[in-house]
């Protein structure tokens, strides 16, 4: 595995982790859900945007420097 794949795997893992955390929180309900569900959704959106940005940057790097 090269560092391209490792970077993509880590970024996707973080997105899936935050998504699962939010889903489990919503499924359990209660006070923790009321106080943190919106924050977890914001984290998911931020990490998704970062993952897409990393993906695009790696594609551009691979295109211009690795032919």
C-alpha positions as CSV (number, residue, x, y, z in Angstrom):
1,X,0.0,0.0,0.0
2,X,1.3,3.4,-0.8
3,X,0.6,6.6,1.1
4,X,-2.3,7.5,-1.3
5,X,-4.3,4.5,-0.3
6,X,-3.5,4.9,3.4
7,X,-4.5,8.6,3.4
8,X,-7.8,7.8,1.6
9,X,-8.5,4.9,3.9
10,X,-7.9,7.0,7.1
11,X,-10.1,9.8,5.8
12,X,-12.9,7.5,4.9
13,X,-12.6,5.6,8.2
14,X,-13.0,8.9,10.1
15,X,-16.2,9.8,8.2
16,X,-17.7,6.3,8.8
17,X,-16.7,6.4,12.5
18,X,-18.4,9.8,13.0
19,X,-21.5,8.7,11.0
20,X,-21.8,5.5,13.1
21,X,-21.3,7.5,16.3
22,X,-24.2,9.8,15.3
23,X,-26.5,7.0,14.3
24,X,-25.9,5.1,17.6
25,X,-26.5,8.3,19.5
26,X,-29.7,8.9,17.7
27,X,-30.9,5.3,18.2
28,X,-30.2,5.4,21.9
29,X,-32.0,8.8,22.3
30,X,-32.0,10.5,25.7
31,X,-30.2,13.6,26.9
32,X,-26.9,12.9,25.2
33,X,-28.8,12.7,21.8
34,X,-30.5,16.0,22.5
35,X,-27.3,17.9,23.4
36,X,-24.9,16.3,20.8
37,X,-26.8,15.1,17.7
38,X,-26.4,18.5,15.9
39,X,-22.7,18.7,16.8
40,X,-22.1,15.2,15.5
41,X,-23.9,16.0,12.2
42,X,-21.6,19.1,11.8
43,X,-18.5,16.9,12.5
44,X,-19.7,14.5,9.8
45,X,-20.2,17.2,7.3
46,X,-16.8,18.7,8.0
47,X,-15.0,15.4,7.8
48,X,-16.8,14.5,4.6
49,X,-15.7,17.8,3.0
50,X,-12.1,17.1,4.2
51,X,-12.2,13.6,2.8
52,X,-13.4,14.8,-0.6
53,X,-10.8,17.6,-0.6
54,X,-8.1,15.0,0.2
55,X,-9.4,12.8,-2.6
56,X,-9.3,15.6,-5.2
57,X,-5.9,16.7,-4.1
58,X,-4.5,13.2,-4.3
59,X,-6.0,12.7,-7.8
60,X,-4.5,16.0,-9.0
61,X,-1.1,15.1,-7.5
62,X,-1.2,11.6,-9.1
63,X,-2.2,13.1,-12.4
64,X,0.5,15.8,-12.5
65,X,3.4,14.0,-10.8
66,X,2.9,10.3,-11.5
67,X,1.6,10.5,-15.1
